[in-house]
């Protein structure tokens, strides 16, 4: 996924978490992986390219070998078959275990440089296929279907995209013969000769590419151009035909290495103001960082003149020295706003966002700025403004933790009606599945607890998650921190185990019926993913 915007000044504050987690279930041991490690919060974090070696990750040949090994060891309890081939002719295998009424489809490595989920998925298949009492009970309740390493061609590079030129697309779909390579389909990269497979899906499982629909855009559906996405579609459709619905769909990804859990700063408003309370805040790449003690003062809404005086883009009028400036985002750079407040005698600056989006680290450079600046949500800004006059404090947030090893999400569709009539769309079901994963990763003395929500302004109906959510599946995105080229093999055991434990949380909750008892509103209490430090 995208590289984080970062606060280069910030340093991690937490000690290393506890050591590795024990095996999921007694019985047949999962496939061998390096020992799990605690997430090293106090270590160097970087989104720079780490490079090889990659030989600790499984090749396509090793995945196929292990799938058949699992099938043999389970004495047929786990069934394995080839369901399709990639553009390069590599077989795409599907494994199935269990015969319960609840259907769960899990795929990994739709992006070729996102590999931890493949090993985790193989380990889960081995566990679910063993002869333990727990696994037998799960198989009675669940039909678990896995597609490990969907993008085997991209995985061999490794890179995000598959390997498929526009000419190869046209050869497979002659009706597109007159469509030029540029623009072609919006998610196909002509320079690389491949596409982002996770934009090639459509909720209409009978859809065939139509020249007039191309190139499309990110707010629309995909076109099923690739043999990889069409294989997933065929597996999904066959399960629908057999069971009526695919109850749960899980997509295992990786994101950039450096994201944080919880916004790093806070703004406190004192009683008796109606706005009294604590508001999470993002920091800035310029000026000093507020410490845990913080800076106190009157909270004063600025007047910088001009058509938008509360944006603080001009010299401030009648601002009391020693106060904390409340400024609206917009029009001029962050550094200009903060410099104007500092010149008027402000001891700190609170900038209220001008959209509903989560605040992110404020960019800019100005060595002359010597006061801390933080950004709060638009809603928090409106509440604080309505509660003036007030006093308060800007400080470091002691409850924020860096780094998060996993982000999850249930949200891929803004408005189901924008894509047709999809009466089975069930956002609450998706939220329950996400909460089940969150809960599983909090249990005991777990090193995986700092789970966050992937950005919630995502609207991607052309993803497998978006398309299958429209059809009625409860969906969840796993974004394990660190893509292949970033972390390489570092912390592989911990990151693989994290995925195993999370997916197993869904399996257990679905098998024992507790999934339906989860309050979907708890999803919104999971901390949002934020930018984390590099340095």
N, C-alpha and C positions, 0 to 999 in steps of 0.2 A: 504494500500500500504506500501512501505518500510519506515522505520524510518529514519528521516533526519540525515545527518552529520551536526554537529552544531559547532558554534563558541561560546564557553562557556564564553568568556570575554565580549561579546557585550551586551549592555543594550538598551532596546527600547527607542525611542526618541519622539514618537508622543503622543499627548494627546488623550484621549478617544474620539471616534467619536460620531456623533450625535445620537439621540435617535431613537426609532423604526419607521418602515415604516407603512403607513396606509394600509388598506385592498386593494386588487388588483382592485376590481371592485365593484361598488354599486350593491345592490340586495341581494340575499341570502348570508348570511355570511358564510365564510369558516368554516370548522370544527375547534373546539377550540384547540389552542396550547398555550403554555406559552407566555407571552409578549415578543416581540422581543427586544433584547438588542444591544447596540452599541458594536462593536468589541473592546475589552479592550487591546489596544496596550501596555499599561504600566503595565499589570498584569503578574504574573508568568506564564511561558509557560513550559510545560513538555510533553514529549512523554512517560512517565512512565505510568504503568497501574493504572487507577483511581478506577476501581472496581464499584460495585453497589452503590446506587440503580439504576435499569434500568426501574422501573415501569412507568416512564413517556413515554417510547417508547411503541408503539402499539404491542400487541400480534397478532398472526395469527387470533385468534377468533375475536378480536376487528376490525381488518382490514376487515374481511368478513362482520361483523355487520355493519360497516360504509359504505361499498360499497352498501349494500342493502338499507341502510338508504338514501344514495344519490340518488339511483335509484327511491325510492319512492317519495322523496321530489321533484325530477325533473319531476315527473309524466311520467316517461318512456323516457324522453329525454336522460338520461344516461342509457344505457343497460349494464347489468352485467350478466356474465355467467362463469361457471367453464370450463376451457380449458384443464385441466390436473391435475395430482396429483404429489406430491413429492415422493421420495423414502419411506418416513414415512407415506404416505397416506393422507397428508394434501392437500386440494384442492388449485390449482393455478387458481385465478380468472382473468378475462379480463374484462375491462370496456371500453365502446365505446360511444363517443358523437360526434355529427356533421355528415354531409353528403356531405361535400365539396370534390373537386377533389384532393386536396393536402392531402396526408396521412402522419400522424405523429405517430410513435410508441415510447412509453416511458416505460422503465422498471426501477424498483428500487429493491434494496436489493438483488442483485445477490450474494453479500457477506453478510452473516448473521449478521456481526457486523458493518454494514454501513446503519444506519436506518433513517437518517433525510429525505432522499428522499421519503420514503414511506408516511409520513405524508404530505409532500409538494404535492405529487401526488394526494392524496385524496382531499386536499384543492382545487387544480386546477380543479379536476373533479366536485366538488360542484359548483365552480364559473362558469365553462363553461356550466354547466347544468341549471343555473338559467335563469330567464326570463328577464334579463336586455337587453337593446338594443345592447350593445357591445357583449354580449355572443351570442345573436341571429345572429348577423352579422358574428361572427367567425364560428358558426356552418354551415353557408351557404358556407363558403370557405374551411373549414378544416374538415377532419375526424381524430379525436384524439382518439388514442387507448392506453390504459394503462395496464401494468402488475405490480401491486404493490406487493412487498414482494415475489419475485420469490423464494428465498431460505428460505422458512419458517422453514425447519428443522434446518438449521444452525442458523437462527434467534432465535430459542427457546433456544439455548445454552447459550449465543450467541458466534458464531465463524465465521471465514471467509468461511470455507469449508461447503459443504453439509454433510449429514450423509449417507454414502453409502460404505459398505465394498467391497473388490474386489470380494468376493464370490457373493454378490448381483449383481454386474456388470455382472459377468459370467452367473448368472441365467437369467438375462434379455437378454443377448447376448450369446447364447450357442456356437456360432462359436468361442468364445474366451476361450473355456474350457481348452485348452492346454497352455494358456498364464500364466506364473507364476505371482504371486502377486508382486514380485520384479524382474524386474522393473515395470511390468504392464504398465500403462500409465504414462508419465512423470509428469503429474499434479495431479495424485492421491496419497494421503498420506496414506500409509498402517498403520502407527502408529496411526493416528487419525481416520482412517476409513471414509475418505471423500475426495472429490476432490474440486479443485478450478473450480467452474462452468464457470468462465470467461476465461477458456482456452479450453472449450469443444465444440467450434463452428467450422463450416466448411462452406465456401461459396457454396459448392455443397449441396443443400438442399435435395438431394436424397441419400447422402452418408450414408452407413451403416458400422459399425466397421468391419475392416479386421485385422486378427491377424498379418499379415505380416507388417502392418503399425505401430504397436506399438513397442516401447514406444513413439516414436516421440520426439520432442523437441520444445522449445519456438519459434523457427523461422518457425515452420510448423503449419499446421492446426490441429484442434481438431477432435474428433471422435464421437461426439453425443452419449456418453455413458450414460448420466444421463437423467431421465425423465424430469427434470427441463429444460435443454437446448433443449430437443426435443419438449417440449411444446412451447417454444419461437419460435423455427424453424417452427412449425406447424402454429402458429399465423401469423408469417411473410409470410410464403408461401401462406396462404389463402388470405392475403391482396394483395400480388403480383398477385394472380390469379384474384382477383376482380378488381384491379385498374391498373395493369400493372407494378407498381413500388411502393415501400415504399419510399416516398420522403425524409423523415427525420427520423433518429433513434437516440434516446437519452438514455444514460445509466447513472444512478444516483449512484454515489459512494461516499465514504469518504476516506481521506488520513490521514497521521499522522498529529498531531495537530500543529506542529511548522515548518512552512515554511515562507520564506520572499518574499517580493515584491521588486525586484531590487537589484543588487549587492551592497554591503555595502560600498565599497571604490571606488576611482577613480584615474586615472593617467592622468595628463594634460601635453601636449607637447606644448611648446611655439612656436610662429612664430619667425623667418621666416622658420622654418623647414617645409619641405613638409608634415611631419606627424602631423603638428599642429592640436590640437583638444583634446577632452576629451574621455577617454576610461574607461568603467566600469570595476571594479576589485573586486575579492573576497579577503577576509582576511585570517588570519591564527590563529590556536589555540595556537601559541607560540608568545612570544615577545609582545611589546606594540601595541596598535591600533593607527593609524594615526588620528589626530584630524581634525577639520574643516579648520583650518589654513593651515595645511599640512607642508610638508618638501620639500624644494626646493634644486635643484642642477643640475649639468651636468648629462645627461643620458649617461652612459658608458657601452658598451657591454663588458662582462668580458672575460678574458683568464685564465682559470684554468688549462691549460696544458692537457696532455693526448690526446686520440683520438677524444674527443668531448669537446674542450676547452670552448665553450660558455655555457656548462652545469654547470660550476663552481664547479666541484667536488673536485678540488685540490686547493692548495694555489694560489691566484690570482697574476698575474704578471703585473707590471706597472699600477696598478690601482690608480687613483688620490684620495687621501683622501678628504672627503667632497662631493663626487659624489654619485649619485643613480645608483646602479648596475642593469643592465639588464641581466637576466640569462634565459637560456632555460631550460624547465622542462625535466627530464629524468635521468636515470642511478642511481643517488644517492638521498637520502632523502632531503626533503625541508630544514630541520634543518641544514643539512650539508652545503648546498649551502649558506644559510643565515649566518651561523657562519663564513664561509670562507670570505664572503663579509664584514662582520663586522670586522674581523681581519685585512682586508686590508684598513679599514677606511671608508667604505660605510656608509651613513647616512640613507639609506632605500634600499629596494630590490624590483624589479619588476620581477616576473617570468612569462615567456610566456608559455602558455600551448603547449603541443606537439601533440594534436589532435584537431579536430574541435569542441569538446564538450565544453559546457559552463563551465567556471571555477567554482570550488567549494572551500569551506573552506579548506585550507591546513592543514593537520594533522601533529602531531609530538609534542614532548616535549623537551625543552632545556631552563632551567632557566637562562642560561648565555646570551641569546639573548636579546639585549636591543634596537634594531632598528625595525621599522615596516616592514612587508613584505606583498605584495599583489600579486595576480595572475590575469593575463589578458588572453584574448583569443589568440589562435595561430595566427589568422589573424591580430589582433592588434599588436602582437609582431613583425610580419613580416613588418608591415607598419612602426612601430617606428624604427626598425633597418634600414630600407631603408631611413629613414629621419634623421639619425645621420650625423654629430654632432648636438646635440640639448640640450636644457635645459628644465626642467619641474618640476612637483610637484606630490607628492603622498599625498592624503588627504582622509578624510572621505567624503562619498557621501551624500550630504544633501537631495537628491531626493529619497533615498531608504527608504522604509517604512516597518516596521515589525508590525504585521504579515499579511499574506494573508489569508483571510477566504475561498478562492476558487481558484482552478486551473482548467483549461479547456483544451481540446485538440481536434484537427481534424486529428492528424497524428498517424496512426497505421500500415501503409503499406509502406515499403521502395520501393518496386518494384512490381507493380501489375502483370507484366509479369512472375515473378518468381512463380506465383501460378496458371498459366493457362491463358486463354483468357477471360478477363473481360472488354469488351468494354465500359460498363456503368460507370466504376470507374471515379469519378469526385471529385478530391481533392479541387478544387475551391469551389464547392458547400458546402463541409464540412467547409471550411474556412469562408464562408459567414455566416453560421449558428453560428459559434463560435463568430464572430464579433457582430452578433445580440445580443447574450447573454452579451458580454462585454459592448455594448452600453446601454443595458437595466439596467445594474447594476451601470452605471455612472450617471444616470439621477437624477436631483434634488439634494437634500441634503441627499444623500444616504450613509448609513453606509457600503455598500457592494463594494465600488469602487476599492479596492486593489486586483483586479483579476489578476491572472498570468497564464502563459502557463505551462502545465504539460511538463516534459522532452520530447524534440522533436526528440530524437534518438530511439523512440519506434517502434519496428517492431513486431507486435503480430497478425498475421492472424488468430490465433485460438481464439481470443476474438470475442464476438458478434459484437463489433464495427469494427474490421478488416474484418470479414467475410461479414458483410452487406455493408460495404464501397465498397468492391470488386463488389458487386451486383448492386451498383449504388445509394445507400442511402447516403445522406448527414449526417454525423455522428458527434456527440459531446459527449465527456466524461465530466461529472461533478465530480470533486473531492473536496467535502466539507471537510474543515479541522476538524479533530477530529473523530476518530472511537469510537464506543460505550464504549470500555473498557478504553479509554483515557480520554475523556471529560465527560463521563457519560451524565447527563442531563444538564450540564452547557451550557448556551447560546443556548439552544434548539430552543427557539422562533426565535432568529435572524438567526440561521443556516437554519431552515426550511423556513423562509420567503425569504432568499437569493435564495434558489432553486426555490421557486415559482416565484419570480420576473424574474429570469434568463430564466426559461422555458417559462414563459409568453412572454418574449421578442421574442422568436422564433415564438410563436403562432401569436403574433400581426404582426410581419414582414412578415410571410407567408400569413396571411389573407389579409393584405392590399397591397401585392405585392412588398413592399419595400425590401424584402429579396433579390430579384434578382438584385437590384440596388447597393447593397453593394460591395465595392471594396475588393476582396479577399486578396489583398496585405496588407491591414490593419491588417490582422491576425498576420503578422510577426512583427508588432509594439507593440503587447501586451507584457508586461515584462515577462521574464522567471522566473519560480519558482526557488528560491535559498534556501540554508540552512539558518535557522533563529536561534536566540539565545535561549538557555535554561539557566535559572538561576534566 
